[in-house]
């Protein structure tokens, strides 16, 4: 949380990210990987804290990602933004090396954001990127480990899990522990009360207790209020 607050306060100018920070000064326009990794991190930070401000920051960042880096004609994300200094060749990087590529992280993060917000405009470019890279992923799978993870998320009917309750209440925490304890990579989780985030809208509590809705493509199974009732829904 401190890292996110520092980046958004110190490494941003007029809403745009900057690349480096030293001796109180931030400079150099941020690249694709900076935006993609921060977007992915903010979504994970939301799922760790359930503070809606991180979703708001994620939406702002995703908007910049698509406006400044997306290639609407050739598909995929450029390494530099549209207002970057003029280059001989504006390149794209798709290979996942020691660290994942900006394209693969952007695709995975946008798919997650679409599930959380219910807005398909975020997932459309990610799916177009995956379609474009289908043949290279098939022929050279070891070069696209993280992009394949994004593809798996896209194809595997990722679960949308809505927890209606106060994230700080002990009963809610018991349900959240049940959700995060097993290894469930293809999921998004929202928690809170009210109708702020799409996943939380129009989903009432049962008998005034924290309630969990486990959904696929926004079609939900019967809501539950106890960890022992939730466990089998996550296993199936």
Buried (B, 14 or more C-beta within 10 A) or exposed (E): EEEBEEBBEEBBEEEBBBEEBEEEEBEEBBBBBBBBBBBBBBBEBBBEBBBBBBBEBBBBBBEBBBEBBBBEEEBBBBBBBEEBEEEEEEEBBBBBEEEBBBBBBBBBBBBBBBBBBEBEEBBEBBBBBBEBBEEBBEEEEEBBBBBBBBBEBBEEEBBBBBBBBBBEEEBBBEBBEBBBEEEBEBBBBBBBBEEEBBBBEEBEEEEEBBBBBBBEEEEBBEBBBBBEBBBEBBEE
